[in-house]
Structure formats: C-alpha cells, structure tokens
C-alpha cells in the first residue's frame, strides 16, 4: 500500500482464551486464584474447574493434603512459573494433584476420636509406621 497524506490505522486485538482444568484425588485440595488479567471484564479471585482464563493472566495455585493423606504428585501444565506458586498463563492450563494415604490410627480423647500418625524411634531418627490389620488370611492397610 502507498500512504499519501495523514492516515489513521485502527487495530483491534483479542486476548487468547483458554480453559482451566483442575483435578485432584480424595484427600487433596487445590485452589486457583486469578491475581491479575489483561482481559477487560474478567474478574479476579477464585477460579473453578472449566473456568475461562486468558493469555498473560497471573494465577496463584495452592494445593495440599488433608489429615491422613500426603501429596504424592503434582502436575501443572500450560503456564509458566513466575515466582513461588504464581504462574503466567500461556495456553490451556491443567492442575492435577494425586495423594496417598498415610497410616492413621484414631485415638479416643474422651470427647471424640482424633487421627494420629504412628512414629517409632529407631535410635537415630523417628520413622513413620503404617498400621495394618490381620484379617486372618491377609494383612490389610488400616484406612
């Protein structure tokens, strides 16, 4: 094109829209919070599975395990680590947390049953033990 004289150019852009997928097993928790966005009208705050997210959104991802469980694997894809647990969205984003059961026993404190972990001093450090119950034919993990 040849431009002659004063010319105005108008450019319209649209942020790429993506999907957030959150999955976690029994005993785990995951929260995803949008901290900032360049998308006009997109709200900040808590996001749920299936939420629309946008390129350059800054999200905070926190996860953990409930009493009696431990986090065994975390997989976060589609975003770039910014710092600590803060990420910048660059594509569809998936957060997946898997857990494993810890060996628990429940102790009656007179009012209610409270979960307790069992540790044994082996002479140099404390080792966590996992309780099993003999069913008569096999040993089964207490759950």
Order of alpha helices (4+ residues) and beta strands (2+ residues): beta-beta-beta-beta-beta-beta-beta-beta-beta-beta-beta-beta
